[in-house]
Amino acid sequence: MNDLAIHYFTAPDGVRLAYRELGQGRPLVLIHGFFSTATVNWLRYGHAAKIASRGYRVIMPDLRGHGDSAKPHDTAAYPPDVLASDGFALIEHLGLGEYDLGGYSLGARTSMRMLVHGASPARAILGGMGLEGVLDTAGRGAYFRHLLGNLGTFPRGSSEFMAEAFLKTVGGDPQALLCVLDTFVDTSREELARITTPALIVTGKDDHDNGSAKDLADVMPEARYVEVPGTHMSAVTLPPLGDVMADYLGNAGAA
């Protein structure tokens, strides 16, 4: 399944973006995390397959600057909230009416920004994201700016060393990824409190990278918090994440 056909569409600013699909049925748009790709987050560890088996058409874009999507180095290609705009462009390109929306880490934050800007999925899944990670994106951005600006200098075993190793395995483009950091936009508590979309907030038991996921769920009126094993980097590689997501969505078309 890691060799699914790549489809392309063009964002409003002319940037060419890639996505993959698995399964047939109710559309679910799933967005990967920073440094990662649709293939790594959703296909490699079987999460998309589990969801597709429940009657879903799982649509998995590569964010701009990532994977098989274009990776421009011009900062003008990375205005604030452009990742959310790209998400809307994909939904329009595919002509989706009824759909569900989700993501992991940056994908969850991007889904959140889409909800703030009026996206209307029936349900949302926000994985690997906590309250601080949406209230104050500059803090997490600073970590990655330091990482991307000092590649090759981190001690073995450090979180930066592990993140750099992951970056190498996915063939990430450091210059494009630095630009992606400029797209981050904070979401206020007031904006979160206005999101009435039913949402699953799911994160690893030992994931503290983006603050408290439980606190995030507490702020959102229709959110449910579920904990799975793992850290921020390992939870997405373990079966329980896909199990929880599939169980939350249930069988497409079921009453």
Beta strands, then each sheet from edge to edge (+ up, - down):
strand 1: 7-10
strand 2: 16-22
strand 3: 26-31
strand 4: 56-61
strand 5: 100-104
strand 6: 124-127
strand 7: 199-204
strand 8: 223-228
sheet 1: 1+ 2- 4+ 3+ 5+ 6+ 7+ 8+
end
